[in-house]
Amino acid sequence: MAEVASQELLLAAAFVSDAQYNRNIPFKTSPEAVRLYYLYNRWFMRTATYFFIFLNLSLAVFEEPAVYPLPFLATSLVEVLCLLVFFGRLMHFAKITHRNVFWKDTKNICIMVAILLSLTDLAIYGALRIYNIKSVRWSRIVRPIFLINFAESRQIRRAFRSIRNTLPEITYVFLLFMFSLLMFSLMALKLFGERNLQTAEGLPYFRDYLEIVFDLYVLVTTANSPDVMMSQLAIQNILQFIWKMALFCLFPRLSAQQVISLSSRMPAFDFSSWYALFFIAFVIVNTYIFMSLFLAVVYNNYKKHLKNEIRTLAYMKRRKMIEAFNLLKEEEGTQFVVREAMWKQLVKLVAPDISNSHRELLLRISDDEQKGFIDKKSFLQLADLLNIQVITLKIRSHPLGQWMPRVYRSAVSQFLRSVVRHRGFVWTYDVIILINAVFIALDEESPYISYAEWVFLALYIIEILLKVYTYEPRAFFGKNQFWNWFDTLIIFAALTATILNTTLKSTTKYNSQRILDIVFILRVLRLIRIVDSIQRFRVIMNTLINIVPTMLTFGGLTLVVYCIFAIIGMELFHGKIQFFPPNSNAPYALECGNPALKDSLFARGKYCKNNFNNFASSFIVLMELTVVNQWHVFANGFANVTAQPAKLYFIAFHIVMVIIIVNIFVSFILEAFFVEYSLEKSEVETAIEQKIQELGMGVQEEALQDEQLLDNMESPDNDLEGEGGTKAQPKGLVFKIASKRYRTVDALLQRMFEAEIPLEDEGPSFEEILNLSPATAVPGDLTSERAV
Amino acid sequence: MAEVASQELLLAAAFVSDAQYNRNIPFKTSPEAVRLYYLYNRWFMRTATYFFIFLNLSLAVFEEPAVYPLPFLATSLVEVLCLLVFFGRLMHFAKITHRNVFWKDTKNICIMVAILLSLTDLAIYGALRIYNIKSVRWSRIVRPIFLINFAESRQIRRAFRSIRNTLPEITYVFLLFMFSLLMFSLMALKLFGERNLQTAEGLPYFRDYLEIVFDLYVLVTTANSPDVMMSQLAIQNILQFIWKMALFCLFPRLSAQQVISLSSRMPAFDFSSWYALFFIAFVIVNTYIFMSLFLAVVYNNYKKHLKNEIRTLAYMKRRKMIEAFNLLKEEEGTQFVVREAMWKQLVKLVAPDISNSHRELLLRISDDEQKGFIDKKSFLQLADLLNIQVITLKIRSHPLGQWMPRVYRSAVSQFLRSVVRHRGFVWTYDVIILINAVFIALDEESPYISYAEWVFLALYIIEILLKVYTYEPRAFFGKNQFWNWFDTLIIFAALTATILNTTLKSTTKYNSQRILDIVFILRVLRLIRIVDSIQRFRVIMNTLINIVPTMLTFGGLTLVVYCIFAIIGMELFHGKIQFFPPNSNAPYALECGNPALKDSLFARGKYCKNNFNNFASSFIVLMELTVVNQWHVFANGFANVTAQPAKLYFIAFHIVMVIIIVNIFVSFILEAFFVEYSLEKSEVETAIEQKIQELGMGVQEEALQDEQLLDNMESPDNDLEGEGGTKAQPKGLVFKIASKRYRTVDALLQRMFEAEIPLEDEGPSFEEILNLSPATAVPGDLTSERAV
């Protein structure tokens, strides 16, 4: 069931009530416009847009410098096609929104400008190409704009807004950090500059001010840590220094003259001891304190702006629901209400795929006293109500029970089923999986182990058969039974692959062991399930599961940054570094084809494969730079083959990727974890559950509490039959609220915030909502504050 | 003025009231015991204790394996001396506490056991030594216990408690993390194990399961990042793989047979493309997500337990103040009060060094209506009241104004003084310092630059003279005028050094440029002041300043961990790796004297100096391990020369130091930053300020608000003379509350918490306070929740 947005509810309400132009609804409400609106939001339209966005981005693979070279005509035609699609999508959007709303939105203008720029650049480049003049395809940097600005990727836009909002604050910390770096560099210059220091490789270092700044910046990232620090560090000297200082303190009568003569008489007492103190101070101040401060600032801002975004969303939703109510309301006594017929029409329109019984349940909840109309308070909750995943369980008896009831209900069968239902059954199989994991790790050359694999396969198949025997098959393979599907698929894939492999081996000697390996690895993944069943790991697992959807956002963010840096990197460094196979005879093969790299760490580390010669290599290099280690080797390597300022490119990437984006990612995980700790049931959910219980259509509450039993409880035929504890079951149905586990952090936060807005509060108007600043007071606490 | 603890107030109250044994006061209150109590807390007793603790710890430098070898007799005598001192200290403590309190405290028992263990070990070792039997001095690991358990280092104990409390939670995350690591390792074994992979250095890798686990663990710390990941990564293959997958999706009709033949026909399409996906997944899950989760768990626990500690402290203080009140109270009408005489006696006892006028001010605040007694509510605030640093400013006219009033008050002099007072004056000198910094960075061989140094020196001297001329000299060099002292000292040091250097140069040709360098570097430090004067950098600077005291705690914590690991490390790896000077002829000089290191990264990186041959070297190695980079090289190196399980030592250090302690440090900085954002004036402070203003003894509020003007306002003679805006100034005094900037995070938090306890609330009893759990509800919000 797709998520029902308050947006759609409002639109549907406008459609149902046949309202004319209303300046509070940004979308047109004529029947044709609504049809276009639904078309605009269809999954295939969205998918197509994404496809063309990624096609446009991936053009970099085929354009000069190409991984797979294609003629210029081909790539430019594809690009024009993409741009046309984007233009069409934009026009479609223009058709369904009011003109003033459309032109006020910077997104739309951004896209239009980007399309124009791309076309202009393409035309200029094409024209120059005819006359054989080489020019730069600068508009390629513009391409990620489409990914950011198309309405579907709201999450990415929010992440970008979050970055933009954090920038001013982080700039101050960064300036202070740079100030500290420059000051330490100045000290380093004075302390070590004239002492002819050499690295372990015999290269001079700490000579030039800018060199020092760069070396110390790298030290902040710890990437060059022992090498730059330890090259000349005389351990004994620190102790000698401390020793002498102690002496000096104990005998303060020594004159300055004596101290000078003392220090000149002992040549070992150089200022080398300063090294250690200097580097320790530097690492503490810059690596530990400043890097933590960056995280603190980013996290603080992230939280503040997340709160603001969530608040805006919550108020927006409330406002839209009020508008929808106003469109549908009719007078009833002293109050305005929505009639049942109208309500049904609305729900059918926005959620065509929910069952009649489910709709009846919702109506019973909204219209508690069955008065035939819904009051404002209940109506405002409609969007939430529709979005609560209520699972309709059809109670059916087991097909075997119908075909041969005697056998199925015999004592042996009853016992077997109770064994399978017992927790010990699950645990036994957990142990078997663990043993299997050990066997996988063992050397598989021995024949016993390959026999053991057959035993394990047989055991797993028996497990599945037993479960299908015990539970109703349709319930076992239900929509929400992810783990059952997972197990079954893996087992049958393994079975097929093993049989296939054995046949192939005996007939053609072709060994597809690799296929089997992968199947076994998937099998090992089942171990996750064991972990998940241990209560104490729950919060952690929940956090991990909940962050998966937002991970995609960060993936998009990273993609955008990588694309931009890759395109710039290719312009700057293309062809400067070549990779030659180990036994190549090309000149300077060991120096990556560039004599400037002779004796450099880059060439010695055999990093020649890491270059900017095409889009794919650039991505790999950027990935390595993200992981930070050895990034100075790359920076120095590329600076050697071009010019020293080239290091700025690497520093810029480090700042953008590691200092900003990785910290935002960490903030996001911190927040997700804290929110997870404060997870509560929402009011609306509680209301629904109460109603379900009242109507006697619920599964027992005890079972619901213990979510790990869900799979066992999914078709509670036996329990219901046995006890009959629940009251009348009108249509052989039970309802159950789907697990609250698989939700994004955003959804959880929004729910928490909504619980804070009293139902009577109509919230600010549309205009006010859009101008909310993070400083505005928030009703009550939000986010992690609840966590403790 | 020393901090007045509620503890001391309670004791003083007991002393004043001549109370007998009271089970609510843990200390004895007989006059002799109180004298002993004060002696126990004297600064020299504390300093002596610390001295012997560090002496005891530093014995490791002189014991086998020694940096400076001393005979066993000498070190053992010093150790016995230290132990005697500790025992004496403990006995002293026993004298002033009640017996049952003393024996209930685990600290004391810990110390006694540690002393006994040390003595036993010393005796056994000495006895065995006589018969020339080598044994292990295992009790040396016990030594850090003295640092942790002596009452003075409460902060370190709290940090250890914080670690202990975090352990269970972090264990769960760690288990999950290990599970993920083991699973990924299993996959790696299956995917890459049989492909004969080689590193860039031609060494085999990814063969053995435990090797893989270790390599991947190192990858989590990113220390071996590009090397382990990129050794065999075929960039093209990823794209080929994606390309073929796309083809496969587009033409789903291809049979399995065709796919197999397709993949067998293209030898380049190996599973190498799995590499990239595998490593990307690994880095995202383990490096980014799990490492953030560690931080999240540590931070969450840190916050929770910090809150609990602060709450306990706050309640404890309240309870002690109530007990003190109960001891001193007398009936007055319907309520109990403390008489003025009693109050004065008490304050004189606990704070003997505050001036009469200051005490009068406090009395006026406590006894608002001058009734001759202090009620309970005011009495409870006494500890806070005494701890607010009120600066007594004596208003004196400038000595020059007294000696030659005509000249000093002339128009030129007035103008000059107003120029100096102008903000532009400060800015001008800020610019001069910046220019000076540039000159320092420039090459100083040129004669112009050394002349310029003289010009700058002259300018700085003029600045100081002008300031002394404008402000009253005694105010200029007042107690809180840190920056003035700093400037003056640096300038005169620079002046002396420059003159000395020039004389030495012209007479003996001895160049002490280095001394000058350091002076100039200190001069560069003045730049910090410029930064501090920019409003936007304030919060950041405040955080940085406030964390300095707690940094010492973390220093102690690190010292303890380092000591323990250094002692274990010396036992394990002593003498296995030798350092030889570059031109040595010793066998295996290039392999650090150990043939097992031939061709290892350790020997090639010239890390031979990093060994565990003595205490100092061990510390250096541990420092490098803390910074993480290249730690696997160390681990592999030491594992090669001893045994493979030696790696466990390095992994254990990584877990303790990087995963736990560094994360606690980061949590601490995060929290400090958030608290700084929510800084508010406390109620008591506001009361005092009001009183000061009421009594007309205050500096204008506007001046107070703008703290950066403090130095200019320090002796506001002119303003007061000119305006006479304030009322009668009884004793030529003004009071001012000292800057709120320089406070620890703890103090800020405690203040925030106390503001939450209503004055009527007596809080729980002593027993209840000590048993408070973090889960107990807290009145109101605390810590960073206010920050947003």
Interface residues (C-beta under 8 A of the other chain):
Chain A: V61 V67 Y68 Y172 V173 L175 L176 F179 M183 L186 M187 L189 K190 L191 A200 Y209 T222 A223 N224 S225 P226 D227 M229 M230 L233 I235 Q236 I238 L239 I260 S264 F271 A276 I280 V283 I284 T287 Y288 I289 S292 L293 L295 A296 V297 Y299 N300 K303 K304 K307 A437 I440 A441 Y510 S512 R514 D517 I518 F520 I521 V524 L525 L527 V531 R536 F537 I540 M541 T543 L544 I547 M551 G605 K606 Y607 K609 N610 A616 S617 I620 M623 E624 V627 V628 N629 Q630 V662 F665 V666 I669 L670 F673 F674 Y677 D781 T783 E785 A787 V788
Chain B: V61 V67 Y68 Y172 V173 L175 L176 F179 M183 L186 M187 L189 K190 L191 A200 Y209 T222 A223 N224 S225 P226 D227 M229 M230 L233 I235 Q236 I238 L239 I260 S264 F271 A276 I280 V283 I284 T287 Y288 I289 S292 L293 L295 A296 V297 Y299 N300 K303 K304 K307 A437 I440 A441 Y510 S512 R514 D517 I518 F520 I521 V524 L525 L527 V531 R536 F537 I540 M541 T543 L544 I547 M551 G605 K606 Y607 K609 N610 A616 S617 I620 M623 E624 V627 V628 N629 Q630 V662 F665 V666 I669 L670 F673 F674 Y677 D781 T783 E785 A787 V788
